[in-house]
Amino acid sequence: MNDTPRAAALARLAAHQRRFDDRFAAYFDALAADVGAPPVSRFTPRALELLRALSLRGGKRLRVALLHEGAGLVTADDDVPGLAEAALSIELLQTHGLVHDDIIDDAPVRRGGPSTYYAYRGEFPAHERTALGLALLAGDLAAFLSVRVLLDAPVPAELRQALTDVQTRAAADTVVGQVMDLERDFLPRPDAGLLDTVTDYKSTRYSVLAPLRMGLLVAGGDLAAHDERLRRYAAPVGVLGQLRDDYLDLFGDEEVVGKPVGSDLRAGRRGYVLSAILAAATGPEREAVERALGDPDCPAAAVDRVRDIARRHGVDDRVRAELRRLAGTASAEAASWRSRWRAEAVDFFEHLPFWAAERAL
């Protein structure tokens, strides 16, 4: 594939990221005076500080790019009223998800720094329930702020309602996905259909489909007429993203991933990669994997053994091949939009999946 269009897509992604990061920082600066907490509260400003730190610490802002490029399918105006608020809403919901994910997973590190939960645990070492409660509430605050920013958007009431409907439905679906994600780990070897369903609810609907829908709505596009096309694109991109994350969790570079490798193994997460390893392993190998699964004190040597088992059975090669296949499926769907929508945005969607896949290759 020609590298020039892909380089252009990556340049657009980086531009969206830079522009949004400045806007996100300004949002948090203003929020400190606008959140409405009484002056006597010391814990509320600290919650905002931790949310700000997590929100601004890393992240490719892929959801923001999908939102803007979704609008770009029908308009060249990157400052359409409502786009900025939709982007803030999407990333605030992401912050909420990260805070709660790290509580569920008991994760000490996120994006190269302390998770919100562990930051509170460090501040309240003798009050574990207080630390847990404050982390939960900080995550909840981010979720409610993600709705509030849409309701304050300077757009017609009908559009505000439509955007809020997309976002809140995606948020509810994500919670259902989180529940199913925990349920999945009680099954010995979840099948591909269940794994794809969990990914659809937990990730795809809010990380890919909701930004596309909101971008099209803000730009005045007819969502009902095109929603099936967006779904056909979002489905493989969502699975690709989760499969890539599962792969990097076991085979990635800790400095690049931003958290310790083997986290899913230690947490007992039977996602795509670990389920594939369990299916391929022999009896003694499977016992070794099962011993490591869910052991929070699983040593690095045990993680290395699971990684070696995966390579022995070619699981790593099959995952990389599947990443390429998913990227091709999504790219082909985007290419079919070329006669319908603006070429520049279509180029972005056509080449983005290959970049997403190559982050793990």
Backbone torsions as a table, in degrees:
resi	resn	phi	psi	omega
1	MET	NA	141.0	-179.4
2	ASN	-59.5	128.7	-177.6
3	ASP	-76.9	-20.5	-175.6
4	THR	-64.7	-48.7	176.7
5	PRO	-62.3	-35.6	179.8
6	ARG	-67.8	-39.7	177.2
7	ALA	-62.9	-37.6	178.2
8	ALA	-65.4	-39.6	178.5
9	ALA	-63.9	-41.3	179.3
10	LEU	-67.6	-36.1	177.2
11	ALA	-64.5	-39.1	177.9
12	ARG	-66.6	-40.6	177.4
13	LEU	-60.2	-45.4	179.9
14	ALA	-64.3	-37.7	179.2
15	ALA	-66.0	-42.6	176.4
16	HIS	-60.1	-41.6	-178.6
17	GLN	-62.7	-49.6	-178.5
18	ARG	-60.6	-45.9	-177.1
19	ARG	-64.6	-42.7	-178.1
20	PHE	-70.1	-39.6	-178.7
21	ASP	-58.2	-40.0	176.4
22	ASP	-63.6	-41.9	-179.1
23	ARG	-67.9	-37.7	-179.4
24	PHE	-66.9	-41.6	177.8
25	ALA	-62.1	-42.3	178.8
26	ALA	-64.8	-37.0	178.1
27	TYR	-60.5	-47.7	-178.9
28	PHE	-67.1	-34.4	177.1
29	ASP	-61.1	-43.1	179.9
30	ALA	-73.3	-32.7	-176.1
31	LEU	-64.3	-32.8	-178.4
32	ALA	-56.3	-32.2	180.0
33	ALA	-95.8	-9.2	-171.1
34	ASP	-111.8	-8.4	-172.2
35	VAL	-69.3	-22.6	174.8
36	GLY	90.7	12.6	179.1
37	ALA	-74.7	143.2	178.0
38	PRO	-66.4	148.4	-177.0
39	PRO	-59.1	-24.3	-176.7
40	VAL	-74.7	-14.7	-177.4
41	SER	-81.3	122.2	174.5
42	ARG	-93.7	-27.9	-175.5
43	PHE	-74.1	-30.4	-178.9
44	THR	-65.2	-49.2	176.3
45	PRO	-58.4	-34.6	179.0
46	ARG	-67.2	-39.5	176.6
47	ALA	-59.4	-42.9	178.8
48	LEU	-65.6	-37.9	177.7
49	GLU	-61.3	-43.0	-178.9
50	LEU	-69.8	-38.7	176.3
51	LEU	-64.0	-41.2	178.6
52	ARG	-62.6	-46.7	-177.8
53	ALA	-61.0	-45.3	179.9
54	LEU	-66.2	-42.6	-176.3
55	SER	-64.8	-36.0	-174.8
56	LEU	-94.7	-3.8	-175.9
57	ARG	-94.5	89.7	176.7
58	GLY	81.6	-171.4	-176.9
59	GLY	99.7	132.8	-178.3
60	LYS	-81.8	-11.0	-177.6
61	ARG	59.1	38.4	179.7
62	LEU	-62.4	-37.1	179.1
63	ARG	-63.0	-39.9	177.9
64	VAL	-63.4	-43.0	179.2
65	ALA	-64.0	-42.0	178.2
66	LEU	-61.5	-39.1	177.8
67	LEU	-61.9	-52.5	-177.3
68	HIS	-65.7	-41.0	179.6
69	GLU	-72.6	-28.6	173.1
70	GLY	-62.1	-42.8	173.8
71	ALA	-65.7	-36.1	-178.6
72	GLY	-66.1	-14.2	174.9
73	LEU	-61.6	-29.2	-175.2
74	VAL	-121.5	-9.9	179.9
75	THR	-146.3	147.1	176.1
76	ALA	-88.0	-5.5	-177.7
77	ASP	-81.5	112.4	-179.1
78	ASP	-88.5	4.1	178.1
79	ASP	-120.5	35.6	177.1
80	VAL	-60.1	132.2	177.9
81	PRO	-53.3	131.2	179.9
82	GLY	102.5	-21.4	-179.7
83	LEU	-64.4	-44.6	-178.3
84	ALA	-61.4	-43.3	-179.1
85	GLU	-68.6	-38.5	177.7
86	ALA	-63.0	-39.8	178.8
87	ALA	-64.8	-44.3	177.2
88	LEU	-60.8	-41.6	-179.3
89	SER	-61.7	-45.5	-179.2
90	ILE	-60.5	-44.8	-176.2
91	GLU	-76.5	-29.1	173.3
92	LEU	-66.1	-39.2	176.2
93	LEU	-65.2	-37.1	175.7
94	GLN	-63.2	-41.9	177.2
95	THR	-60.6	-44.9	175.2
96	HIS	-53.8	-47.3	-178.3
97	GLY	-63.1	-40.1	179.7
98	LEU	-64.9	-43.4	179.9
99	VAL	-60.1	-47.9	-176.8
100	HIS	-72.7	-36.0	175.3
101	ASP	-57.0	-42.9	-176.3
102	ASP	-71.2	-26.5	172.3
103	ILE	-70.4	-48.6	-179.2
104	ILE	-59.0	-42.3	-176.5
105	ASP	-88.2	-4.1	-175.0
106	ASP	52.8	46.4	-174.4
107	ALA	-90.8	126.4	-179.5
108	PRO	-80.6	-22.3	-171.6
109	VAL	-125.8	140.1	174.1
110	ARG	-146.2	127.4	178.9
111	ARG	53.4	40.5	175.1
112	GLY	78.1	6.8	178.1
113	GLY	-138.0	178.8	-179.2
114	PRO	-66.9	138.7	172.1
115	SER	-64.2	159.2	179.6
116	THR	-58.8	-42.5	180.0
117	TYR	-60.0	-46.0	-177.7
118	TYR	-75.2	-26.9	172.8
119	ALA	-61.4	-43.9	177.7
120	TYR	-68.1	-37.5	178.1
121	ARG	-62.3	-35.3	176.5
122	GLY	-68.5	-32.0	-178.7
123	GLU	-83.0	-23.6	-179.0
124	PHE	-129.8	62.5	-174.8
125	PRO	-62.4	-26.2	-178.9
126	ALA	-97.8	4.0	-177.4
127	HIS	-134.6	72.1	-174.2
128	GLU	-63.0	-38.7	-179.7
129	ARG	-66.7	-35.8	176.6
130	THR	-64.8	-43.9	178.6
131	ALA	-60.4	-44.3	178.8
132	LEU	-63.7	-45.4	-179.2
133	GLY	-62.4	-42.3	-179.7
134	LEU	-66.8	-37.7	177.6
135	ALA	-65.7	-43.2	177.2
136	LEU	-59.8	-44.7	-178.1
137	LEU	-68.4	-35.9	176.4
138	ALA	-62.5	-43.7	177.0
139	GLY	-62.7	-41.3	177.7
140	ASP	-62.5	-40.7	179.7
141	LEU	-59.7	-43.5	178.8
142	ALA	-61.1	-39.1	179.9
143	ALA	-65.0	-44.9	-179.2
144	PHE	-69.1	-35.3	175.9
145	LEU	-64.0	-32.2	-179.9
146	SER	-65.1	-29.6	176.0
147	VAL	-80.9	-42.4	-177.6
148	ARG	-59.2	-39.5	-177.3
149	VAL	-65.9	-30.6	175.4
150	LEU	-72.0	-41.1	-179.2
151	LEU	-67.1	-21.0	177.4
152	ASP	-93.7	1.3	-175.7
153	ALA	-64.8	139.8	-177.8
154	PRO	-81.8	62.4	-179.9
155	VAL	-133.9	165.9	178.8
156	PRO	-57.2	150.0	-176.0
157	ALA	-56.9	-36.7	-179.4
158	GLU	-63.4	-39.2	178.5
159	LEU	-71.5	-40.4	176.2
160	ARG	-56.2	-44.0	-179.3
161	GLN	-64.7	-41.6	-179.4
162	ALA	-65.2	-43.4	179.1
163	LEU	-65.0	-42.8	179.6
164	THR	-64.2	-37.2	178.8
165	ASP	-63.6	-45.6	178.7
166	VAL	-60.9	-46.3	-174.7
167	GLN	-68.4	-44.4	-177.6
168	THR	-70.5	-34.2	175.6
169	ARG	-65.7	-41.4	177.9
170	ALA	-64.1	-39.5	179.2
171	ALA	-64.1	-44.1	178.7
172	ALA	-63.3	-41.6	177.7
173	ASP	-61.3	-36.9	-179.6
174	THR	-65.1	-40.1	177.5
175	VAL	-63.5	-43.0	175.7
176	VAL	-58.4	-42.7	177.8
177	GLY	-62.0	-37.6	177.7
178	GLN	-64.8	-41.0	177.3
179	VAL	-62.1	-45.9	179.6
180	MET	-65.4	-31.8	178.7
181	ASP	-62.3	-42.3	177.3
182	LEU	-70.1	-39.3	178.4
183	GLU	-62.1	-40.5	-179.4
184	ARG	-55.2	-35.8	-174.2
185	ASP	-74.2	-4.0	174.5
186	PHE	-90.9	-4.3	177.7
187	LEU	-94.3	139.7	-178.4
188	PRO	-57.8	-49.4	179.9
189	ARG	-144.1	92.7	179.9
190	PRO	-59.0	139.9	179.2
191	ASP	-83.5	172.3	-174.4
192	ALA	-62.5	-36.9	-179.6
193	GLY	-62.0	-43.4	178.6
194	LEU	-67.1	-42.5	179.7
195	LEU	-60.6	-41.6	178.9
196	ASP	-66.7	-36.9	179.0
197	THR	-66.2	-43.5	177.8
198	VAL	-60.7	-44.5	179.3
199	THR	-62.1	-42.1	179.8
200	ASP	-57.0	-49.4	-177.4
201	TYR	-75.5	-43.2	-172.6
202	LYS	-74.5	-32.8	-169.8
203	SER	-129.2	-54.3	-170.6
204	THR	-57.5	-44.2	-171.8
205	ARG	-66.6	-33.2	-179.7
206	TYR	-101.6	-24.8	-177.0
207	SER	-88.3	-27.0	-176.4
208	VAL	-121.0	-55.7	-172.5
209	LEU	-69.1	-45.2	-179.2
210	ALA	-61.3	-46.2	176.6
211	PRO	-59.5	-40.4	178.2
212	LEU	-62.9	-45.5	-179.5
213	ARG	-62.8	-45.5	-177.5
214	MET	-66.5	-39.2	178.0
215	GLY	-62.0	-44.5	179.4
216	LEU	-64.5	-40.8	179.4
217	LEU	-63.3	-47.4	-178.3
218	VAL	-59.5	-37.0	-177.5
219	ALA	-81.7	0.0	178.0
220	GLY	87.0	13.7	178.6
221	GLY	-74.6	160.2	179.9
222	ASP	-88.5	97.3	-175.3
223	LEU	-64.8	-43.3	-177.0
224	ALA	-58.7	-37.4	-176.9
225	ALA	-73.8	-22.9	-172.2
226	HIS	-120.7	3.1	-172.6
227	ASP	-62.6	-35.5	-179.1
228	GLU	-65.4	-36.0	176.2
229	ARG	-63.8	-42.8	178.5
230	LEU	-62.9	-39.0	178.6
231	ARG	-63.7	-42.2	-179.0
232	ARG	-64.3	-29.8	176.3
233	TYR	-79.2	-44.2	-173.8
234	ALA	-65.0	-37.5	-174.0
235	ALA	-58.5	-54.9	179.0
236	PRO	-67.9	-32.5	178.3
237	VAL	-65.0	-40.5	179.0
238	GLY	-63.5	-46.6	178.4
239	VAL	-64.4	-41.1	178.2
240	LEU	-56.5	-45.9	-178.5
241	GLY	-63.2	-43.2	-179.8
242	GLN	-69.5	-42.2	178.9
243	LEU	-62.5	-41.0	177.5
244	ARG	-61.9	-44.7	-179.6
245	ASP	-63.5	-41.5	177.9
246	ASP	-61.5	-42.0	-179.8
247	TYR	-64.1	-48.2	-177.7
248	LEU	-65.3	-29.1	-179.9
249	ASP	-63.6	-29.3	179.3
250	LEU	-102.3	-36.0	-172.8
251	PHE	-110.2	-2.7	-172.5
252	GLY	-84.5	178.0	176.8
253	ASP	-92.9	123.8	-175.5
254	GLU	-56.9	-37.8	-179.0
255	GLU	-68.1	-31.6	179.2
256	VAL	-79.4	-42.4	-177.5
257	VAL	-69.0	-34.1	178.8
258	GLY	88.9	8.8	175.6
259	LYS	-155.6	163.1	-177.1
260	PRO	-61.1	137.7	174.2
261	VAL	-69.3	150.4	-177.1
262	GLY	86.2	8.7	-178.9
263	SER	-61.5	-42.9	-179.7
264	ASP	-64.5	-39.4	178.5
265	LEU	-61.6	-49.0	-178.7
266	ARG	-65.2	-30.2	179.6
267	ALA	-85.1	-6.4	-179.9
268	GLY	76.5	27.9	-176.7
269	ARG	-84.4	111.4	-177.1
270	ARG	-91.2	68.3	179.6
271	GLY	-84.6	-160.9	-175.1
272	TYR	-57.3	-51.1	-171.7
273	VAL	-71.5	-47.9	-178.2
274	LEU	-67.8	-33.0	175.8
275	SER	-66.2	-38.9	177.8
276	ALA	-66.0	-37.4	178.6
277	ILE	-66.0	-44.1	179.3
278	LEU	-62.1	-37.7	-179.8
279	ALA	-69.2	-33.1	-175.5
280	ALA	-89.0	-23.7	-172.0
281	ALA	-69.8	150.6	172.6
282	THR	-78.0	176.0	-177.7
283	GLY	-52.8	-58.4	179.5
284	PRO	-63.0	-36.7	178.4
285	GLU	-64.7	-43.0	-179.9
286	ARG	-62.3	-38.4	178.0
287	GLU	-63.0	-38.9	179.0
288	ALA	-65.6	-40.8	178.6
289	VAL	-66.1	-43.6	-178.9
290	GLU	-63.7	-35.7	177.6
291	ARG	-63.8	-37.8	-178.8
292	ALA	-77.1	-32.2	-177.6
293	LEU	-61.5	123.1	176.0
294	GLY	83.1	4.9	177.9
295	ASP	-93.6	104.5	-177.2
296	PRO	-64.4	-19.1	179.4
297	ASP	-101.9	17.1	-179.9
298	CYS	-55.3	120.6	-176.2
299	PRO	-73.5	162.6	-179.6
300	ALA	-58.7	-33.4	179.7
301	ALA	-63.4	-36.9	178.6
302	ALA	-69.7	-37.5	175.6
303	VAL	-63.0	-42.6	178.2
304	ASP	-60.8	-37.6	-179.6
305	ARG	-66.8	-42.5	177.8
306	VAL	-62.2	-40.8	178.0
307	ARG	-62.5	-40.7	178.9
308	ASP	-65.7	-39.5	177.9
309	ILE	-61.6	-43.6	179.7
310	ALA	-60.5	-44.7	-178.8
311	ARG	-68.5	-36.0	179.8
312	ARG	-60.5	-33.3	-178.6
313	HIS	-100.0	7.9	175.8
314	GLY	72.3	19.2	-179.9
315	VAL	-63.4	-40.9	-179.4
316	ASP	-62.3	-41.3	179.0
317	ASP	-65.5	-41.3	-179.2
318	ARG	-66.3	-37.3	178.4
319	VAL	-65.1	-44.0	179.5
320	ARG	-63.0	-38.5	177.0
321	ALA	-64.7	-38.8	179.0
322	GLU	-68.3	-35.5	175.7
323	LEU	-60.8	-43.3	178.0
324	ARG	-64.7	-40.5	-179.9
325	ARG	-63.4	-45.6	179.3
326	LEU	-61.9	-41.2	177.8
327	ALA	-61.0	-41.8	179.1
328	GLY	-64.8	-39.7	179.0
329	THR	-63.1	-47.2	179.7
330	ALA	-64.8	-42.3	-179.3
331	SER	-62.5	-40.8	179.2
332	ALA	-64.4	-37.9	177.2
333	GLU	-63.6	-45.7	179.3
334	ALA	-62.3	-39.1	179.9
335	ALA	-61.0	-29.8	179.8
336	SER	-71.4	-9.9	179.2
337	TRP	-85.6	-5.6	-166.4
338	ARG	-60.2	-35.8	-179.3
339	SER	-81.7	-5.6	-172.9
340	ARG	-106.3	-36.2	-171.5
341	TRP	-127.7	175.0	-175.6
342	ARG	-63.0	133.6	-172.2
343	ALA	-62.2	-38.9	-175.9
344	GLU	-61.8	-44.7	179.0
345	ALA	-70.3	-39.0	177.9
346	VAL	-60.5	-41.3	176.0
347	ASP	-56.2	-44.1	-180.0
348	PHE	-58.5	-51.0	-177.6
349	PHE	-67.6	-30.2	-179.7
350	GLU	-70.0	-36.6	-173.6
351	HIS	-98.7	-18.3	-178.2
352	LEU	-59.7	-42.8	-177.3
353	PRO	-58.9	-34.4	-179.8
354	PHE	-69.0	-37.6	174.8
355	TRP	-63.4	-42.5	-179.9
356	ALA	-61.7	-40.8	179.2
357	ALA	-67.9	-40.4	-175.2
358	GLU	-69.2	-16.5	175.3
359	ARG	-62.9	-18.7	179.4
360	ALA	-110.0	-3.3	-173.0
361	LEU	-95.2	NA	NA
